[in-house]
Amino acid sequence: MRPIGFSTGALAYADFERGLEMVRQHRLNVVELSALRQNELIPMLDSVPCLDLTGFAYISIHAPSYFEPEREAVLWDRLRDEAGRGWPIVVHPDVINDFGLWREFGELVCIENMDKRKPIGRTVHELACVFRELPSATFCFDIGHARQVDLTMTEAYLILREFGSRLRQVHVSEVNSRRKHDVLSYSSIMAFQEVSHLIAEDVPIILETPVCPEGIETEIEKARRALPIKVEVMVA
């Protein structure tokens, strides 16, 4: 069974403590601590020593999806203080100005593929440019972004074939017509199934679908249908 959890930002926007509690109440052992806005990161990291994170088998941090260039070194320096925990740091490639800084994190930097709004990181070729700059970085595959870029899922297939060996976690949601994360629909579930065989069973799945507490279990079940585990049948 795939390890599945939620991004705190999907469940409770900027209130990471509430989001974490919602994940814990559903006895999930996978969580992404989300600080998508630059003013959220340092307060969240300052709170980490006080958080009850027992029982979680996988924890990652989502760095801000935008920050002012002059703030890059400050945020990077604060993230460096957390590097000893060994948690992956999910970073959007379009916010990186100084690759030299992020290169120092090695495999803790987890590059996420982007949607159509962003200027880089959308395709296998654009991601290759990023990984040349960050040769040790791992990969956060956002399957909703990949589908938005190419509804045929061809680009998703190519990305996973090329960078599957780097894969650290998968973001799962539907990206709607307003380019916002949304709950999974029948069409997105069917589309995601086309590449599910390229995602190893033990890779953590992070849901970014905005749901109320009552909808968490339903969304988890939909994610399991979207990314089924291929069972090899042995023929005698």
C-alpha positions in Angstrom: 0.0 0.0 0.0 1.3 3.4 -1.0 2.3 5.8 1.9 -0.2 8.7 1.7 -0.5 11.9 3.5 -1.4 15.6 3.0 0.2 19.0 2.7 -0.8 21.1 5.7 -1.4 24.0 3.2 -4.1 22.0 1.4 -6.0 21.3 4.6 -5.5 24.6 6.5 -3.9 27.1 4.2 -1.3 29.0 6.3 -2.2 27.3 9.6 0.3 24.5 9.5 -0.4 23.5 13.1 -4.1 22.9 12.4 -3.2 21.1 9.2 -0.8 18.9 11.0 -3.4 18.0 13.6 -5.9 17.1 10.9 -3.3 14.7 9.4 -2.6 13.2 12.8 -6.3 12.7 13.6 -6.6 10.5 10.5 -3.6 8.5 11.6 -1.6 9.3 8.5 2.2 9.0 8.8 3.1 11.2 5.8 3.0 15.0 6.0 4.4 18.0 4.1 4.8 21.1 6.3 3.8 23.9 3.9 5.0 27.5 3.9 4.0 28.7 0.4 4.3 32.4 1.2 7.7 33.9 2.2 6.5 35.4 5.5 5.3 31.9 6.7 8.5 30.0 6.5 10.6 31.3 9.4 7.7 31.2 11.9 6.9 27.7 10.8 10.5 26.5 11.2 10.8 28.3 14.6 7.8 26.2 15.7 9.2 22.8 14.6 10.9 22.0 17.9 7.5 22.4 19.7 5.6 20.2 17.3 4.6 16.6 18.1 5.9 14.8 15.1 6.0 11.3 16.6 4.5 8.6 14.4 5.4 10.3 11.1 7.5 8.1 8.8 8.0 10.8 6.2 8.1 14.6 6.7 9.0 17.2 4.1 9.1 21.0 4.0 7.6 23.0 1.1 9.6 26.2 0.7 7.8 29.4 -0.4 6.5 29.3 -4.0 7.7 32.9 -4.3 10.2 35.1 -2.5 11.9 38.3 -3.3 15.4 37.7 -4.7 17.0 39.7 -1.8 15.3 37.3 0.7 16.7 34.2 -0.9 19.9 34.0 1.2 18.0 34.7 4.4 15.4 31.9 3.8 18.1 29.6 2.6 20.2 30.2 5.8 17.2 29.4 8.0 16.4 26.2 6.1 20.1 25.2 6.5 19.5 25.2 10.2 17.0 22.4 9.7 19.1 20.3 7.3 20.2 18.0 10.1 16.7 16.6 10.3 17.1 15.1 6.9 13.7 16.3 5.7 13.4 17.0 1.9 12.9 20.6 1.0 10.5 21.0 -1.9 11.5 24.0 -4.1 10.0 25.5 -7.2 12.8 25.9 -9.7 11.6 29.3 -10.9 12.3 31.0 -7.6 15.9 30.0 -7.5 18.3 32.8 -8.3 21.5 31.5 -6.9 21.9 27.8 -7.7 25.1 27.7 -5.8 23.3 28.2 -2.5 20.8 25.4 -3.1 23.5 23.1 -4.4 24.9 22.9 -0.9 21.8 21.1 0.3 22.6 18.1 -2.0 19.8 15.6 -2.2 17.7 17.4 0.4 16.7 19.8 -2.3 13.6 18.3 -3.9 12.8 20.1 -7.2 9.1 20.2 -8.2 7.9 20.3 -11.8 5.8 23.3 -12.7 2.5 24.2 -14.4 1.9 26.4 -17.4 2.1 29.6 -15.4 5.8 29.2 -14.7 8.6 30.0 -17.2 10.7 26.9 -16.4 10.5 23.4 -14.9 7.4 22.4 -17.0 8.8 19.8 -19.3 11.5 17.0 -19.3 13.9 19.3 -21.2 13.4 22.3 -18.9 13.8 20.0 -15.8 17.0 18.6 -17.3 18.5 22.2 -17.3 17.6 22.5 -13.6 19.1 19.2 -12.6 22.3 20.1 -14.4 22.6 23.0 -12.0 21.6 20.8 -9.1 23.1 17.4 -9.9 22.4 15.8 -6.5 18.8 17.1 -6.1 15.9 14.8 -5.8 12.5 15.2 -7.5 8.9 16.0 -6.4 6.6 15.0 -9.2 3.5 17.0 -9.3 1.2 14.9 -11.4 -1.5 17.6 -11.5 1.0 20.1 -12.9 2.1 17.5 -15.5 -1.4 16.9 -16.7 -2.2 20.6 -16.9 0.9 21.0 -19.2 -0.1 18.1 -21.3 -3.5 16.4 -21.1 -2.3 13.4 -23.0 0.1 12.6 -20.1 2.9 12.1 -22.6 5.0 14.7 -20.8 4.3 13.1 -17.5 5.5 9.8 -18.9 8.7 11.3 -20.3 9.4 13.1 -17.0 9.0 10.0 -14.9 11.1 7.9 -17.3 13.9 10.4 -17.2 13.9 11.4 -13.6 12.2 8.5 -11.8 15.5 7.5 -10.2 15.4 10.9 -8.4 11.8 10.6 -7.3 11.3 11.4 -3.6 7.6 12.2 -3.3 4.5 12.9 -5.5 2.1 15.8 -5.2 -1.4 14.7 -6.1 -4.3 17.0 -7.0 -6.3 18.2 -10.0 -5.3 21.6 -11.4 -8.6 23.2 -12.4 -9.3 25.8 -15.1 -8.4 28.6 -12.7 -5.0 26.9 -12.2 -5.8 26.1 -8.6 -5.4 22.8 -6.8 -8.7 21.0 -6.6 -10.2 17.6 -5.5 -9.7 14.7 -7.9 -12.3 14.1 -10.6 -13.0 11.0 -12.5 -11.0 12.3 -15.5 -7.9 13.1 -13.5 -8.1 9.7 -11.8 -8.2 8.0 -15.2 -5.3 10.1 -16.5 -3.1 9.5 -13.5 -3.6 5.7 -13.8 -1.8 5.9 -17.1 1.6 6.6 -15.5 1.1 5.1 -12.0 3.2 2.1 -13.0 6.2 4.4 -13.2 5.9 5.4 -9.5 7.5 3.0 -7.1 5.2 1.6 -4.4 7.2 3.1 -1.5 7.3 6.7 -2.8 5.3 9.0 -0.4 2.1 10.5 -1.9 1.3 14.1 -0.7 -2.3 15.2 -1.4 -2.6 18.9 -2.2 -6.4 18.7 -2.6 -8.3 21.2 -0.5 -10.8 19.2 1.5 -12.6 19.6 4.8 -11.9 17.0 7.6 -14.9 15.0 6.6 -13.6 14.6 3.0 -10.1 13.4 3.9 -10.8 9.6 3.8 -12.7 10.0 0.5 -9.8 11.8 -1.1 -7.3 9.3 0.1 -9.4 6.5 -1.5 -9.6 8.4 -4.8 -5.8 8.9 -4.7 -5.3 5.1 -4.3 -7.6 4.5 -7.3 -5.6 7.1 -9.3 -2.2 5.5 -8.4 -2.9 1.8 -8.1 0.1 -0.5 -7.5 0.8 -2.8 -10.3 0.7 -6.4 -9.2 2.9 -8.8 -11.2 1.2 -12.1 -11.9 3.5 -15.1 -11.7 2.8 -17.7 -14.3 3.8 -21.3 -13.4 
